[in-house]
Amino acid sequence: MKRITANWGLKLASLIFAVIVWFLVTNINDPVISVRYTNVPVSIKNGNLITDKGQVYTVLDGSDTISSVTIYAPRGVIDSLSQSNIVATADIQKLSSLNTVSIDCVTNKYYDKIDKIILSSDVVKLNVERKASKSLALTATTSGTVSDGYIIGDVTTEQNMVRISGPESFINSVAKAAVDVDVTGFTSNIGTDADIVLYDYDGNPLDTSQQGVTMNIKSVRVNIQILETKYIPVKYTVEGEPANGYALTGQIDSTPSEVLVAGRSSVISGLNVLEVTDENLDVTGLTGNLTTTIDLTKSLPTGAVFGDSDFNGTASVVVYIGAVVEETFEISTNKIAIDGAVDGYEIFVDDSEYDQISLTLQGLRANLNAINPSDITGTVRVSDILSVNELEELTPGTYTGPIVWNVPDGVYCKSAVSVYVTVKELD
């Protein structure tokens, strides 16, 4: 017993020294060090505990990513680890009344040799609210500018509705769903897939990547028609006749006088004028100008449209009508020619009694003022002489022959005029 207790102080000191030596040896050979990993993702477990209640959750402030994770462990352990060995989870079963979930962080190997793990943040913050859904009509727009001489025609989508689901606050903020296609430089039809973008009521795009937001389709096929354009004049056909004593002046004013039409090249290439016939262009019985509006879209050929989006297809038209006046002109008999001949006979206008013939013309004042009497000519046809005088053939003598006058357009003879025609045997 004395041997055991003898020199106990020395023995205790030896034991303490041995422990210190062991500690120094082990730490010198494999010391505890630390390593820091950044942006470690946190996996959410048992999310169905929320979704099964008709609710959805979204992670707030990016709290499902840990900014830094620091691991303390022996060098040999640290050297064997990488960020992929870190397992960070947040179990919804641990959801607090403040909608936070504590983070559990372990390693999937050598965990029992880890000294400690320090996290820069230890909870995931959630927003939990009722799930809502909404169906939206898809609208399609274009951006950019097609090549000169072309315009955009119909823009259609192969699906016209999209259904979205997610947090009620998000769904209530969605005002519309739309797709946009850049048409810069195109000269032919476009068919392409475009991503669907959701917009709030201020026209700002919304982020649909957040948790809990789903769309039944995320892109849609868009078909865009590209049409060739061309300017063509408008020509109007007037119906009916003005009242007695009045006539069309021939002047028609139209606003616009030409239109931009658009369509496929096969349609546009053969379209050089827009022919317009309309019941509103009836001047029957009028004594003054006809002022009306015409819907030009009714006159467009199949496959053509108006190329100006600001033009509604309506034209303002004025058809001018003037009073008919008359004026008498003296025409020399030498301006009257004979049309036809009789074998063995000479036929000529007899000017022995008078060498001028009075011709009364009717028409608009402007048309009458433009007449030069010396330009007026007339013709007496042999066939008309026979008909008027009820003859089978001509024999020597003097006959009455009606004159067919050659007068300018827009004027006409008030009454028939005849002249004496002499027939005599050839010398």
BABA-791455 format. One record per residue (C-alpha): x, y, z; residue in three letters. Coordinates in steps of 0.05 Angstrom, whole numbers, padded with zeros to 5 digits, always signed. Layout:
% residues N
XYZALA ...
***
This chain:
% residues 427
+00000+00000+00000MET +00057+00046+00015LYS +00086+00032-00053ARG +00023+00055-00087ILE +00016+00119-00048THR +00089+00133-00043ALA +00112+00192-00085ASN +00041+00206-00106TRP +00058+00277-00126GLY +00110+00252-00174LEU +00063+00202-00203LYS +00008+00254-00213LEU +00056+00300-00248ALA +00077+00243-00293SER +00005+00230-00312LEU -00010+00302-00328ILE +00054+00306-00369PHE +00033+00244-00408ALA -00035+00274-00425VAL -00003+00338-00448ILE +00047+00300-00490VAL -00010+00259-00521TRP -00050+00321-00536PHE +00009+00357-00567LEU +00027+00296-00609VAL -00044+00286-00635THR -00054+00359-00652ASN +00013+00367-00685ILE +00001+00306-00728ASN -00074+00322-00745ASP -00094+00390-00719PRO -00165+00417-00720VAL -00174+00469-00775ILE -00233+00503-00809SER -00259+00511-00880VAL -00311+00559-00905ARG -00361+00544-00960TYR -00407+00597-00992THR -00477+00597-01021ASN -00498+00529-00995VAL -00570+00511-01017PRO -00622+00489-00966VAL -00670+00433-00985SER -00743+00442-00962ILE -00772+00377-00934LYS -00846+00359-00926ASN -00871+00418-00966GLY -00935+00379-00978ASN -00955+00395-00906LEU -00970+00465-00933ILE -00994+00449-01004THR -01042+00395-00980ASP -01080+00450-00944LYS -01092+00488-01009GLY -01035+00536-00992GLN -00969+00553-01024VAL -00905+00579-00996TYR -00849+00622-01023THR -00780+00632-00994VAL -00766+00702-00971LEU -00701+00741-00979ASP -00665+00682-01011GLY -00662+00650-00942SER -00660+00580-00973ASP -00587+00594-00990THR -00536+00599-00933ILE -00485+00652-00947SER -00430+00615-00911SER -00419+00549-00875VAL -00356+00541-00834THR -00335+00470-00813ILE -00284+00456-00758TYR -00251+00387-00760ALA -00183+00353-00762PRO -00143+00368-00823ARG -00150+00298-00849GLY -00226+00304-00847VAL -00226+00373-00877ILE -00182+00350-00934ASP -00233+00295-00950SER -00294+00341-00953LEU -00322+00385-01007SER -00383+00429-01012GLN -00423+00372-01043SER -00416+00335-00976ASN -00456+00389-00940ILE -00529+00371-00930VAL -00573+00429-00907ALA -00648+00418-00897THR -00707+00455-00870ALA -00765+00410-00848ASP -00834+00442-00854ILE -00854+00400-00793GLN -00813+00450-00753LYS -00851+00511-00782LEU -00857+00564-00728SER -00914+00613-00716SER -00870+00665-00750LEU -00866+00622-00813ASN -00793+00605-00802THR -00760+00537-00806VAL -00695+00521-00771SER -00639+00494-00814ILE -00605+00428-00799ASP -00535+00423-00829CYS -00493+00360-00830VAL -00443+00326-00874THR -00456+00260-00908ASN -00389+00231-00886LYS -00343+00237-00826TYR -00398+00274-00789TYR -00378+00240-00724ASP -00309+00270-00731LYS -00334+00341-00743ILE -00317+00387-00686ASP -00370+00439-00701LYS -00409+00472-00759ILE -00425+00546-00757ILE -00478+00576-00804LEU -00484+00648-00824SER -00560+00639-00820SER -00599+00584-00787ASP -00671+00593-00810VAL -00710+00594-00875VAL -00763+00649-00877LYS -00827+00632-00913LEU -00888+00668-00938ASN -00948+00622-00932VAL -01014+00641-00964GLU -01074+00612-00999ARG -01065+00584-01069LYS -01103+00617-01125ALA -01111+00606-01200SER -01130+00650-01259LYS -01140+00641-01334SER -01116+00697-01379LEU -01126+00711-01452ALA -01061+00712-01490LEU -01044+00775-01530THR -00991+00777-01583ALA -00951+00838-01602THR -00892+00854-01648THR -00832+00898-01640SER -00783+00925-01690GLY -00798+00946-01762THR -00807+00903-01824VAL -00772+00921-01889SER -00796+00981-01929ASP -00856+00965-01973GLY -00884+00914-01923TYR -00930+00916-01863ILE -00953+00868-01810ILE -01019+00833-01823GLY -01054+00784-01776ASP -01017+00763-01713VAL -01045+00699-01683THR -01025+00648-01630THR -01039+00573-01634GLU -01065+00576-01563GLN -01103+00636-01537ASN -01108+00622-01462MET -01058+00609-01406VAL -01075+00585-01336ARG -01031+00607-01278ILE -01029+00584-01205SER -00991+00608-01145GLY -00995+00652-01082PRO -01060+00691-01081GLU -01023+00758-01075SER -00982+00743-01137PHE -01041+00718-01178ILE -01082+00779-01160ASN -01025+00824-01184SER -01026+00793-01254VAL -01063+00837-01305ALA -01046+00804-01371LYS -01006+00751-01407ALA -00971+00768-01472ALA -00919+00747-01523VAL -00876+00791-01567ASP -00838+00776-01631VAL -00784+00820-01663ASP -00801+00829-01737VAL -00742+00873-01756THR -00723+00865-01830GLY -00774+00810-01847PHE -00807+00807-01916THR -00844+00741-01909SER -00890+00707-01860ASN -00862+00688-01792ILE -00876+00626-01749GLY -00839+00621-01684THR -00845+00600-01610ASP -00846+00658-01561ALA -00841+00658-01485ASP -00903+00681-01447ILE -00892+00741-01401VAL -00939+00761-01345LEU -00950+00835-01330TYR -00978+00873-01271ASP -01029+00929-01275TYR -00974+00980-01286ASP -00947+00942-01346GLY -00886+00916-01310ASN -00863+00844-01324PRO -00869+00796-01265LEU -00820+00743-01242ASP -00852+00674-01251THR -00791+00636-01226SER -00809+00644-01153GLN -00832+00582-01116GLN -00905+00563-01120GLY -00919+00598-01187VAL -00938+00551-01244THR -00964+00561-01315MET -00997+00507-01357ASN -00956+00532-01417ILE -00894+00576-01416LYS -00887+00588-01491SER -00934+00590-01551VAL -00929+00586-01626ARG -00939+00655-01658VAL -00956+00664-01732ASN -00946+00732-01763ILE -00969+00752-01832GLN -00924+00799-01871ILE -00959+00836-01928LEU -00932+00875-01988GLU -00958+00946-01997THR -00974+00992-02056LYS -01006+01060-02067TYR -01062+01060-02119ILE -01112+01115-02142PRO -01186+01111-02128VAL -01235+01114-02187LYS -01310+01125-02177TYR -01367+01104-02222THR -01426+01152-02218VAL -01497+01126-02230GLU -01558+01162-02257GLY -01568+01229-02291GLU -01577+01298-02260PRO -01642+01337-02268ALA -01660+01367-02336ASN -01617+01427-02350GLY -01559+01399-02309TYR -01500+01354-02324ALA -01439+01322-02292LEU -01378+01366-02298THR -01332+01305-02298GLY -01296+01330-02236GLN -01296+01285-02175ILE -01257+01303-02112ASP -01239+01249-02063SER -01204+01249-01996THR -01162+01208-02000PRO -01151+01206-02075SER -01104+01146-02068GLU -01099+01091-02016VAL -01045+01044-01990LEU -01066+00972-02001VAL -01032+00910-01974ALA -01035+00836-01989GLY -00996+00778-02018ARG -00952+00795-02077SER -00997+00756-02124SER -01056+00801-02104VAL -01019+00868-02102ILE -00982+00860-02168SER -01046+00861-02209GLY -01081+00916-02169LEU -01068+00984-02203ASN -01132+01023-02187VAL -01188+01016-02136LEU -01254+01015-02176GLU -01311+01040-02132VAL -01385+01030-02147THR -01432+01050-02092ASP -01506+01066-02085GLU -01487+01132-02052ASN -01457+01155-02119LEU -01527+01162-02151ASP -01538+01233-02180VAL -01608+01220-02207THR -01649+01284-02208GLY -01596+01328-02173LEU -01588+01401-02189THR -01526+01412-02146GLY -01461+01377-02126ASN -01466+01309-02093LEU -01427+01305-02027THR -01424+01237-01994THR -01380+01188-01956THR -01361+01121-01984ILE -01338+01057-01949ASP -01279+01037-01992LEU -01270+00970-01957THR -01329+00944-01997LYS -01289+00954-02061SER -01226+00919-02039LEU -01213+00854-02077PRO -01208+00789-02039THR -01140+00782-02004GLY -01126+00857-02000ALA -01130+00903-01940VAL -01113+00975-01927PHE -01040+00984-01908GLY -01048+01045-01864ASP -01071+01027-01794SER -01095+01098-01783ASP -01143+01095-01843PHE -01213+01070-01827ASN -01232+01058-01900GLY -01279+01118-01906THR -01271+01169-01963ALA -01304+01237-01970SER -01328+01247-02042VAL -01355+01307-02081VAL -01386+01296-02150VAL -01393+01363-02186TYR -01457+01380-02224ILE -01466+01444-02266GLY -01523+01479-02302ALA -01529+01465-02377VAL -01527+01526-02422VAL -01531+01533-02498GLU -01494+01572-02551GLU -01503+01578-02626THR -01443+01573-02672PHE -01439+01589-02747GLU -01405+01533-02784ILE -01381+01540-02856SER -01412+01492-02905THR -01342+01473-02929ASN -01335+01438-02861LYS -01389+01388-02882ILE -01365+01326-02918ALA -01404+01272-02957ILE -01396+01201-02934ASP -01410+01153-02991GLY -01414+01156-03067ALA -01459+01136-03125VAL -01428+01109-03189ASP -01432+01159-03246GLY -01455+01217-03201TYR -01423+01274-03165GLU -01451+01289-03095ILE -01435+01354-03058PHE -01463+01403-03006VAL -01503+01457-03042ASP -01479+01525-03017ASP -01515+01566-03071SER -01566+01593-03021GLU -01522+01598-02958TYR -01450+01583-02940ASP -01458+01578-02865GLN -01501+01534-02820ILE -01525+01552-02750SER -01510+01499-02698LEU -01536+01505-02627THR -01497+01465-02576LEU -01514+01452-02503GLN -01468+01436-02445GLY -01432+01463-02386LEU -01407+01535-02394ARG -01335+01513-02385ALA -01342+01462-02441ASN -01376+01511-02489LEU -01323+01564-02475ASN -01269+01515-02496ALA -01299+01504-02566ILE -01266+01534-02627ASN -01319+01537-02683PRO -01267+01524-02736SER -01254+01455-02705ASP -01326+01432-02713ILE -01339+01388-02773THR -01398+01349-02798GLY -01415+01291-02844THR -01475+01275-02888VAL -01481+01201-02902ARG -01510+01178-02969VAL -01548+01124-02931SER -01582+01177-02888ASP -01603+01217-02951ILE -01637+01156-02979LEU -01671+01141-02913SER -01696+01212-02900VAL -01722+01221-02970ASN -01750+01149-02974GLU -01710+01132-03036LEU -01681+01068-03063GLU -01627+01104-03103GLU -01604+01173-03118LEU -01616+01208-03184THR -01596+01277-03206PRO -01628+01331-03162GLY -01624+01367-03095THR -01640+01331-03029TYR -01642+01344-02955THR -01588+01309-02915GLY -01581+01306-02839PRO -01514+01326-02811ILE -01476+01282-02762VAL -01433+01331-02722TRP -01364+01319-02694ASN -01365+01359-02629VAL -01322+01356-02566PRO -01340+01310-02508ASP -01386+01342-02457GLY -01429+01380-02507VAL -01486+01357-02551TYR -01531+01385-02606CYS -01596+01417-02584LYS -01633+01394-02647SER -01620+01360-02714ALA -01591+01403-02769VAL -01596+01387-02844SER -01564+01414-02907VAL -01581+01413-02982TYR -01542+01361-03021VAL -01539+01363-03097THR -01531+01302-03141VAL -01512+01310-03214LYS -01483+01268-03269GLU -01408+01268-03278LEU -01384+01307-03338ASP 
***
